[in-house]
Amino acid sequence: MWISYSRTVRKNPRPYLKYFKRFLKLFGLGLLITLVTSRLPGEMTIHFGILHFLGVATLLAVPFYRFGRKNVFWVFFFLFGHLLVNGLHDGLWLLPLGITPENYFAPDYFPIFPWFGVYLMGMVAGSVFYPGGTRKMHLSLPQSPVVHFVAFAGRHTLAIYLLHQPVLVGPLRLVHGPLPGIPL
């Protein structure tokens, strides 16, 4: 987010539409995953997973960009999530905040508290190592298939995320039947 926003704001000082579209894409895919997983047997529904979170975090992060390396708000989100919100229980409507029903389980759950604190820590790290969206130091990487594969994977993480579950878990469930703790 830090690198993307730094580079975008140079061209357009108000790039809000770009990040709103990113929110719609990520959150929309999250809703699609919610729909698909709600059809699975057992407690497999993903109500507020990593894609939901990343969509919301994209919007929430915009006002925090201006603080750069002095952004200490991550401490609030991280500690508030662990110290106060963690023990609260309510219905599904407050899941994005980290307030869950009693004995709640989901295979993928990333509430704003504390995870937005981690997201902001990443932005602080970005401001230190990529000031203005440009790498601070030159890294000479070897020309190797492994490096090219890692770079390719880094550029296509969303597609890899969307494909990894059916590609990895599907065959395992076919060969081995139900996995421990995961109902068939």
C-alpha positions as CSV (number, residue, x, y, z in Angstrom):
1,M,0.0,0.0,0.0
2,W,2.8,2.4,0.9
3,I,4.6,1.9,-2.4
4,S,1.5,2.0,-4.5
5,Y,0.0,5.1,-2.8
6,S,3.4,6.9,-2.9
7,R,3.8,6.4,-6.6
8,T,0.1,7.1,-7.4
9,V,-0.1,10.4,-5.4
10,R,2.8,11.8,-7.4
11,K,0.7,11.6,-10.5
12,N,-2.7,12.3,-8.9
13,P,-2.8,14.1,-5.5
14,R,-6.3,12.7,-4.9
15,P,-6.2,9.1,-6.0
16,Y,-9.3,8.1,-4.0
17,L,-11.1,6.5,-6.9
18,K,-8.3,4.1,-7.5
19,Y,-8.3,2.9,-3.9
20,F,-12.1,2.7,-3.8
21,K,-12.0,0.5,-6.9
22,R,-9.4,-1.7,-5.1
23,F,-11.7,-1.9,-2.1
24,L,-14.6,-2.9,-4.3
25,K,-12.5,-5.6,-6.0
26,L,-11.0,-7.1,-2.8
27,F,-14.2,-6.8,-0.7
28,G,-16.3,-8.1,-3.6
29,L,-14.1,-11.2,-3.9
30,G,-14.3,-11.6,-0.2
31,L,-18.1,-11.6,-0.4
32,L,-18.0,-14.2,-3.2
33,I,-15.8,-16.4,-0.9
34,T,-18.4,-15.9,1.9
35,L,-21.1,-17.0,-0.5
36,V,-19.2,-20.1,-1.6
37,T,-18.0,-21.1,1.9
38,S,-21.5,-20.7,3.3
39,R,-22.5,-23.6,1.1
40,L,-19.8,-25.9,2.7
41,P,-20.8,-28.3,5.5
42,G,-19.8,-27.6,9.0
43,E,-18.3,-24.4,10.3
44,M,-16.5,-23.4,7.1
45,T,-18.1,-20.0,6.3
46,I,-15.6,-17.2,6.0
47,H,-17.4,-14.1,7.2
48,F,-14.6,-11.6,7.3
49,G,-11.4,-13.2,5.9
50,I,-8.2,-11.7,4.5
51,L,-9.8,-10.3,1.3
52,H,-12.6,-8.6,3.3
53,F,-9.9,-7.2,5.6
54,L,-7.6,-6.0,2.8
55,G,-10.4,-4.3,1.0
56,V,-11.4,-2.4,4.2
57,A,-7.8,-1.7,5.1
58,T,-7.2,-0.2,1.7
59,L,-9.8,2.5,2.5
60,L,-8.8,2.9,6.1
61,A,-5.1,3.4,5.3
62,V,-5.5,6.4,3.0
63,P,-5.7,9.0,5.8
64,F,-2.8,7.4,7.7
65,Y,-0.4,7.7,4.7
66,R,0.6,11.3,5.6
67,F,2.1,10.2,8.9
68,G,4.8,8.0,7.2
69,R,7.4,6.7,9.6
70,K,5.9,8.7,12.5
71,N,2.7,6.7,12.3
72,V,2.3,5.3,15.8
73,F,-1.4,4.6,15.4
74,W,-0.6,1.0,14.7
75,V,0.0,0.6,18.4
76,F,-3.6,1.6,19.2
77,F,-5.1,-0.8,16.7
78,F,-2.8,-3.7,17.7
79,L,-3.1,-3.3,21.4
80,F,-6.8,-2.3,21.4
81,G,-7.5,-5.5,19.5
82,H,-5.5,-7.7,21.8
83,L,-6.4,-6.1,25.1
84,L,-9.9,-4.9,24.8
85,V,-11.8,-6.3,21.8
86,N,-10.4,-9.8,22.0
87,G,-12.6,-10.8,25.0
88,L,-15.9,-9.2,23.8
89,H,-18.6,-11.4,22.3
90,D,-21.7,-10.4,20.3
91,G,-23.3,-11.4,17.0
92,L,-21.9,-11.7,13.5
93,W,-22.4,-8.0,12.7
94,L,-19.4,-6.9,14.8
95,L,-17.0,-9.5,13.3
96,P,-15.1,-6.9,11.3
97,L,-14.1,-5.2,14.6
98,G,-12.9,-8.4,16.2
99,I,-16.0,-8.9,18.4
100,T,-17.2,-12.4,17.8
101,P,-20.1,-14.7,19.0
102,E,-19.1,-17.0,21.8
103,N,-17.0,-20.0,20.6
104,Y,-16.8,-18.5,17.1
105,F,-14.7,-20.4,14.5
106,A,-13.8,-19.5,10.9
107,P,-11.0,-21.0,8.8
108,D,-10.0,-17.4,7.7
109,Y,-10.7,-14.5,10.0
110,F,-8.8,-11.1,10.0
111,P,-10.6,-8.4,12.0
112,I,-9.7,-4.8,11.9
113,F,-8.6,-5.0,15.5
114,P,-5.7,-6.0,15.8
115,W,-4.8,-6.7,12.1
116,F,-5.0,-3.1,10.9
117,G,-2.2,-2.3,13.4
118,V,-0.1,-4.9,11.5
119,Y,-1.1,-3.3,8.2
120,L,0.0,0.1,9.5
121,M,3.3,-1.3,10.7
122,G,3.8,-2.5,7.1
123,M,3.2,1.1,5.9
124,V,5.7,2.4,8.4
125,A,8.2,-0.1,7.2
126,G,7.4,1.0,3.6
127,S,8.0,4.6,4.5
128,V,11.5,3.7,5.9
129,F,12.7,1.4,3.1
130,Y,10.8,3.0,0.2
131,P,10.6,6.7,0.9
132,G,8.4,8.3,-1.8
133,G,7.7,4.8,-3.2
134,T,11.3,4.3,-4.3
135,R,13.7,1.7,-2.9
136,K,16.2,3.3,-0.6
137,M,19.0,0.9,-1.3
138,H,19.9,-1.0,-4.4
139,L,19.5,-4.8,-4.2
140,S,21.3,-6.8,-6.8
141,L,19.5,-10.1,-7.1
142,P,21.0,-13.1,-8.9
143,Q,19.4,-14.2,-12.2
144,S,17.9,-17.5,-11.2
145,P,14.6,-19.3,-11.8
146,V,13.9,-19.2,-8.1
147,V,14.2,-15.4,-8.0
148,H,12.0,-15.1,-11.1
149,F,9.4,-17.4,-9.6
150,V,9.3,-15.5,-6.3
151,A,9.0,-12.2,-8.2
152,F,6.2,-13.7,-10.4
153,A,4.4,-15.0,-7.3
154,G,4.7,-11.5,-5.7
155,R,3.1,-9.9,-8.7
156,H,0.2,-12.4,-8.8
157,T,-0.6,-13.0,-5.1
158,L,-4.4,-12.4,-5.5
159,A,-4.7,-15.1,-8.2
160,I,-2.5,-17.5,-6.3
161,Y,-4.6,-16.9,-3.1
162,L,-7.9,-17.5,-5.0
163,L,-6.5,-20.7,-6.6
164,H,-4.6,-22.3,-3.7
165,Q,-7.5,-23.6,-1.7
166,P,-9.2,-25.7,-4.4
167,V,-5.8,-26.7,-5.9
168,L,-4.2,-27.8,-2.6
169,V,-7.1,-28.7,-0.3
170,G,-9.4,-30.3,-2.9
171,P,-7.1,-33.2,-3.9
172,L,-6.1,-33.8,-0.3
173,R,-9.7,-34.1,0.7
174,L,-10.3,-36.5,-2.3
175,V,-7.4,-38.7,-1.4
176,H,-7.5,-38.6,2.4
177,G,-11.2,-37.9,3.0
178,P,-12.0,-35.4,5.7
179,L,-9.0,-33.6,7.2
180,P,-8.7,-33.4,11.0
181,G,-10.8,-30.5,12.2
182,I,-12.2,-29.8,8.8
183,P,-15.6,-31.5,8.1
184,L,-16.2,-33.0,4.7
